[in-house]
């Protein structure tokens, strides 16, 4: 019998398995994929997420992959441009955007190094129940089917989480789909982290490994059918419309991979725990990728769950109380970033153009603005009464 079974071994599951294993628990981590394997992602890790990597002793390994540190950001809406960076978190001022086929194995290997058992190409096809409580999982591999039991089963298996469905985790609330997104990777495109936005359009440039730059484009969800009918034309047209200066540089660069995209960027919170089970990462909470908060929030959820459980896993009443506490605190932990993301995904930046004009000439307020984007500063603390009057917002 295991103490914990973690379903999913990427940015939420692997840290969860690692932290439980480091606490001395017997942990089984399973994933349906074989690593290394890429996955759709904006790649971006905000400063609070990078600080988690440093605390876990993994930042050096991530930096060693060659993804450049980003400590200078640009954000342009209409004629207003902000340049700056977030406040440092635990002394970390830079953000990183490693490719997922590099990041995810680092996290999984750290879980194994901590003592977790890792089974790849292993699919969960059922949850085991006793008296309404989850007590294990049914597993399927190429060799056949088996069952494993645990005191706690953690679903870290993404937005379409089978663990959540099998556990009967209800959706607590949900906002409608906001955007559809497409991206690919370019070489010969030297740039820092840049975001360009206009009404109904958004373009982001994110430097990553091997001298490549992820160029992502966002459209209103209502245009998804039109966009996917000719993705390349829509993608390049979006860059030309929103960031014309960079369109010329893109024309001289080389596209290195196919276009990736999706029109299903759900915005929701599920109930984060129940008797014998818990959810982390996109299984518990998903939002539009436009603010790039997914990886950072996965790290935060893994930390929150393992800290709530602490050393109480062996005692069922203590475990139940810990899981209840995790569920109560889950929304509070993530709600600020969720609301900011939903507002950004509406693609209506002119609503705050007055604020951006007011702070563009103030380095202190610009840094404060970027700190709300990273999560280092609560959004509620950005606009003081003095600045509200100045910006007339």
Residue pairs with C-beta under 8 A, 6 or more apart in sequence:
1 26
1 149
1 150
1 151
2 26
2 27
2 28
2 148
2 149
2 150
2 151
3 20
3 25
3 26
3 27
3 150
3 151
3 152
3 313
3 314
4 16
4 17
4 20
4 25
4 26
4 27
4 28
4 150
4 151
4 152
4 153
4 154
4 313
5 27
5 28
5 29
5 30
5 136
5 137
5 148
5 150
5 152
5 153
5 154
6 13
6 14
6 16
6 17
6 20
6 27
6 28
6 29
6 30
6 116
6 154
6 156
7 13
7 30
7 31
7 124
7 137
7 153
7 154
7 155
7 156
7 157
7 162
7 163
8 30
8 31
8 155
8 156
8 157
8 158
8 281
8 283
9 17
9 29
9 30
9 31
9 33
9 35
9 104
9 107
9 108
9 111
9 118
9 120
9 156
10 31
10 39
10 100
10 104
10 107
10 108
10 156
10 281
10 298
11 103
11 104
11 107
11 281
11 294
11 295
11 298
11 299
12 156
12 280
12 281
12 282
12 283
12 298
12 299
12 301
12 302
13 29
13 31
13 154
13 156
13 157
13 280
13 281
14 29
14 104
14 107
14 108
14 110
14 111
15 52
15 56
15 107
15 110
15 111
15 298
15 299
15 302
15 303
16 154
16 156
16 280
16 301
16 302
16 305
16 306
17 27
17 29
17 111
17 114
17 116
17 118
18 56
18 107
18 110
18 111
18 114
18 116
19 114
19 302
19 303
19 306
20 27
20 116
20 306
20 309
20 313
21 27
21 111
21 114
21 115
21 116
22 114
22 115
23 306
23 310
23 311
25 313
26 115
27 111
27 115
27 116
27 117
28 116
28 117
28 119
28 148
28 150
29 108
29 111
29 116
29 117
29 118
29 119
30 118
30 119
30 120
30 122
30 123
30 124
30 137
30 139
31 108
31 118
31 119
31 120
31 121
31 122
32 121
32 122
32 123
33 120
33 121
34 120
34 121
35 104
35 105
35 108
35 120
36 101
36 102
36 104
36 105
37 101
37 104
38 99
38 100
38 101
39 100
39 104
40 260
40 262
41 100
41 289
41 294
41 295
42 97
42 183
42 204
42 206
42 214
42 216
42 289
42 292
42 294
43 97
43 98
43 99
43 100
43 103
43 206
43 208
43 214
43 292
43 295
44 95
44 97
44 206
44 292
44 295
45 53
45 95
45 96
45 97
45 98
45 295
45 296
46 86
46 95
46 292
46 293
46 296
46 373
46 374
46 375
46 376
47 86
47 87
47 88
47 89
47 92
47 93
47 94
47 95
47 374
47 375
47 376
48 89
48 296
48 299
48 300
48 374
48 375
48 376
49 295
49 296
49 299
49 300
50 59
50 89
50 92
50 94
50 95
50 96
51 89
51 90
51 92
52 296
52 299
52 300
52 303
53 59
53 62
53 299
54 90
54 92
55 90
56 110
57 110
58 106
58 107
58 110
59 92
61 106
62 96
62 98
62 102
62 103
62 106
63 69
63 96
65 98
65 99
65 102
65 103
65 106
65 209
66 209
66 210
67 96
67 97
67 98
67 99
67 102
67 207
67 208
67 209
68 96
68 207
68 208
69 94
69 95
69 96
70 94
70 95
70 96
70 97
70 192
70 193
70 207
71 85
71 93
71 94
71 95
72 83
72 84
72 85
72 192
72 193
73 83
73 84
73 85
73 86
73 95
73 192
73 193
73 194
73 195
73 370
74 81
74 82
74 83
74 192
74 193
74 194
74 195
75 81
75 82
75 83
75 194
75 195
75 197
75 370
76 82
76 194
76 195
76 196
76 197
76 243
77 196
77 197
77 198
77 349
77 350
77 353
77 356
78 198
78 349
78 350
78 353
80 353
80 356
80 357
80 360
81 360
82 356
82 359
82 360
82 366
82 369
82 370
83 366
84 363
84 366
84 367
84 369
84 370
85 93
85 367
85 370
86 93
86 95
86 367
86 370
86 371
86 373
86 374
86 376
86 377
87 93
87 367
87 368
87 371
87 374
87 376
87 377
88 376
89 374
89 376
95 193
95 374
97 193
97 206
97 207
97 208
97 214
98 208
98 209
99 208
99 209
99 210
102 209
103 295
108 118
111 118
112 118
119 139
119 141
121 141
121 142
122 139
122 140
122 141
123 139
123 140
123 141
124 137
124 138
124 139
124 140
124 157
124 162
124 163
124 166
125 138
125 139
125 140
125 145
125 162
126 137
126 138
126 166
127 134
127 136
127 137
127 138
127 153
127 163
127 166
127 167
127 277
128 134
128 135
128 136
128 137
128 138
128 147
128 149
129 135
132 275
133 275
133 276
134 153
134 167
134 274
134 275
134 276
134 277
135 149
135 150
135 151
135 276
136 147
136 148
136 149
136 150
136 153
137 147
137 148
137 150
137 153
138 145
138 146
138 147
139 145
139 146
139 147
139 148
151 276
151 313
151 314
151 316
151 319
152 276
152 277
152 278
152 309
152 313
152 319
152 323
153 163
153 167
153 276
153 277
153 278
154 163
154 277
154 278
154 279
154 280
154 305
155 161
155 162
155 163
155 164
155 167
155 169
155 277
155 278
155 279
155 280
155 283
155 284
156 279
156 280
156 281
156 283
156 298
156 302
157 163
157 164
157 283
158 281
158 282
158 283
159 264
159 266
159 282
159 283
159 286
161 169
161 270
161 279
161 282
161 283
163 277
163 279
163 283
164 270
164 279
164 283
164 284
167 274
167 277
167 279
168 274
169 270
169 271
169 272
169 274
169 277
169 279
170 270
170 271
171 268
171 269
171 270
171 271
172 268
172 269
172 270
172 271
172 331
173 268
173 269
174 266
174 267
174 268
174 269
175 267
175 268
175 342
176 221
176 267
177 221
177 263
177 264
177 265
177 266
177 267
178 220
178 221
178 265
178 267
178 288
178 290
178 342
178 345
178 346
178 347
179 202
179 218
179 219
179 220
179 221
179 265
179 288
179 290
179 345
179 347
180 218
180 219
180 220
180 221
180 223
180 224
180 227
180 228
180 261
180 262
180 263
180 265
181 216
181 217
181 218
181 219
181 261
181 262
181 265
181 289
181 290
182 216
182 217
182 227
182 231
182 234
182 235
182 259
182 260
182 261
183 214
183 215
183 216
183 217
183 259
183 260
183 261
184 214
184 215
184 235
184 255
184 256
184 257
184 258
184 259
184 260
185 208
185 212
185 213
185 214
185 215
185 255
185 256
185 257
186 212
186 213
186 215
186 250
186 253
186 254
186 255
186 256
187 210
187 211
187 212
187 213
187 253
187 254
187 256
188 252
188 253
188 254
189 205
189 213
189 215
189 249
189 250
189 253
190 213
191 205
191 207
191 213
191 246
191 249
192 205
192 207
193 204
193 205
193 206
193 207
194 204
194 205
194 243
194 246
195 202
195 203
195 204
195 205
196 202
196 203
196 204
196 242
196 243
196 246
197 203
197 242
197 347
197 349
198 241
198 242
198 349
199 347
199 348
199 349
199 350
200 219
200 220
200 347
201 217
201 218
201 219
201 238
201 241
201 242
201 347
202 217
202 218
202 242
202 290
202 347
203 215
203 216
203 217
203 218
203 238
203 239
203 242
203 243
203 246
204 214
204 215
204 216
204 218
204 292
205 213
205 214
205 215
205 243
205 246
206 213
206 214
206 215
206 216
206 292
207 213
207 214
208 214
212 256
213 253
215 239
215 250
217 234
217 235
217 238
217 239
217 242
218 238
218 290
218 345
218 347
219 227
219 234
219 238
220 347
221 263
221 265
223 234
224 263
226 234
227 234
227 261
228 261
228 263
231 259
231 261
232 259
235 259
236 247
236 250
239 246
239 247
239 250
240 247
265 286
265 287
265 288
265 289
265 345
266 286
266 287
267 286
267 287
267 288
267 338
267 341
267 342
267 345
268 285
268 286
268 287
269 284
269 285
269 330
269 331
269 334
269 338
270 279
270 283
270 284
270 285
271 279
271 327
272 278
272 279
272 280
272 284
272 285
272 326
272 327
272 330
273 279
273 323
273 324
273 326
273 327
273 330
274 323
274 327
275 320
275 323
277 323
278 284
278 305
278 323
278 326
280 298
280 301
280 302
280 305
281 294
281 297
281 298
281 301
281 302
282 294
282 298
284 301
284 330
285 297
285 301
285 330
285 334
285 338
286 294
287 293
287 294
287 337
287 338
287 341
287 342
287 345
288 341
288 342
288 344
288 345
290 341
290 344
290 345
291 337
291 340
291 341
291 344
291 345
291 373
293 337
293 341
293 375
296 375
297 334
297 337
300 333
300 334
301 330
301 333
301 334
304 326
304 329
304 330
304 333
305 326
308 322
308 323
308 325
308 326
308 329
309 319
309 322
309 323
309 326
310 322
312 318
312 319
312 321
312 322
313 319
336 375
336 378
336 379
336 380
337 375
339 379
340 372
340 373
340 379
352 393
354 391
354 392
354 393
355 383
355 387
355 391
355 393
356 369
357 391
358 365
358 387
358 390
358 391
359 365
359 366
359 368
359 369
359 387
359 391
360 366
365 387
368 377
368 381
368 382
369 382
371 377
372 378
372 379
372 381
372 382
383 391
383 393
